[in-house]
């Protein structure tokens, strides 16, 4: 059995280069979701893909997987609380659940959608962390199968 963690040096180097671009693209999809196709779900999937790529390239042990699963679970919960918090703010400030309480900007500009970009950010955190948690749960099955 090899003591080496992860994949080859070439894969690790390319992953270090590409992962930043994937992450930035996911953030772009999230922030421009109200102007172009995309949004919180699509951006969250892209960002989860970046974390999964890093995990696959560099490998991990059982302790690291458990710690990552706990962290991903906390982020997933935070995304859900943030999304519900935006809805409740609409209820408290505007009188209706999920009602826009921010001023509308100029159409087709980045700051023109009221609460929609904030909802996209909350959804992306929830989706990204949820998909990464699913991946970690499936990856942890190898330790269960070894026992």
Buried (B, 14 or more C-beta within 10 A) or exposed (E): EEEEEBBEEEBBEBBEEBBEEBBEBBBBBBBBBBBEEBBBBBBBBBBBBBBBBBBBBBEBEEEBBBEBBEBBBEBBEBBBEBBEEBBEBBEEEBEEEBBBBBEEEEEEEEEBBBBBBBBBBBBBBBBBBBBBBEBBEEBBEEEEEEE
